[in-house]
Amino acid sequence: GHGGIVGSSTETYLLERSRVVDIGEGERNYHIFYQLLTHEETRTRWRLPDATGLDMLCHEGKVACVDGVSDVKEFASVVRALEVFGLRQAEQSAIWRVLAAVLLLGNV
């Protein structure tokens, strides 16, 4: 269906900076990183390896999973939400480019 933002208010915003560069055992980094990696076209375009090839998504060589959560389905949901908010393909691509850069910089 069609939709749009009717209203919004953000009182507090917390970005866990340390979470981007270091995760603990059994933890995941920001979910969008894992979700993005399920989209083959984006992975190919930005030459992204799978999660095991990205230091910031692994802890001691292991990638944590969330039981009952499909990163493929969640990514599709994110894309649909961005479309509802009016973000065109070019704007979405810019977001994916920035996220890919963050992921790749994590291996530097």
C-alpha positions in Angstrom: 0.0 0.0 0.0 0.8 3.6 0.0 1.8 5.5 3.1 3.9 8.3 4.4 5.2 9.9 7.5 2.4 11.7 9.4 4.5 13.0 12.2 7.6 12.4 14.2 9.5 13.5 17.3 12.9 12.4 18.3 13.8 13.2 21.9 17.0 11.2 22.4 19.3 9.6 19.9 22.1 7.3 20.9 24.7 6.0 18.5 26.9 3.4 20.1 30.1 4.4 18.4 32.0 1.5 20.1 29.6 -1.0 18.6 30.7 -0.1 15.1 34.3 -1.1 15.7 34.1 -3.8 18.4 31.5 -6.4 19.2 31.5 -9.0 22.0 31.1 -12.7 21.7 27.6 -13.6 20.6 26.7 -10.0 19.8 25.9 -8.4 16.4 26.8 -5.1 15.1 24.1 -2.9 13.6 21.5 -5.2 12.0 21.5 -3.2 8.7 25.0 -4.3 8.0 24.0 -8.0 8.0 20.8 -7.2 6.1 22.7 -5.3 3.4 25.0 -8.3 2.9 22.0 -10.5 1.9 21.4 -8.3 -1.2 23.6 -9.8 -3.9 23.4 -6.8 -6.2 24.6 -4.5 -3.6 27.4 -6.9 -2.4 28.6 -7.2 -6.0 28.4 -3.5 -6.8 30.5 -2.5 -3.7 32.6 -5.6 -3.8 31.6 -6.7 -0.3 32.6 -10.0 1.1 30.3 -12.1 3.2 30.1 -11.3 6.9 32.9 -13.7 7.8 35.2 -11.5 5.7 34.4 -8.3 7.6 36.2 -7.8 10.9 33.6 -5.6 12.4 30.9 -8.3 12.0 32.9 -11.2 13.5 34.1 -12.0 16.9 37.0 -14.5 16.8 35.9 -15.6 13.3 32.3 -16.2 14.2 29.3 -14.2 13.0 26.4 -14.1 15.5 22.9 -14.9 14.3 19.5 -14.0 15.7 17.2 -17.0 16.0 13.9 -16.5 14.1 15.1 -13.4 12.3 15.7 -13.4 8.5 18.1 -10.8 7.4 16.8 -11.2 3.8 13.2 -10.4 4.9 14.3 -7.6 7.2 16.3 -6.0 4.4 13.3 -6.2 2.1 11.2 -4.5 4.9 13.8 -1.7 5.2 13.7 -1.1 1.4 9.9 -1.0 1.5 10.0 1.5 4.3 12.4 3.7 2.5 10.1 3.7 -0.5 7.1 4.6 1.6 9.2 7.5 3.0 9.7 8.7 -0.6 13.4 7.7 -1.0 14.1 7.0 -4.7 16.4 4.3 -5.9 19.3 6.7 -6.3 18.9 7.9 -2.7 18.7 4.4 -1.4 21.9 3.5 -3.4 23.7 6.4 -1.7 22.7 5.0 1.7 24.0 1.5 0.7 27.2 3.1 -0.6 27.9 4.8 2.8 27.1 1.6 4.7 29.4 -0.4 2.4 32.2 2.1 2.9 31.8 1.8 6.7 32.0 -2.0 6.4 35.1 -1.9 4.2 36.8 0.6 6.4 36.4 -1.7 9.3 39.0 -4.0 7.7 41.6 -1.3 7.3 
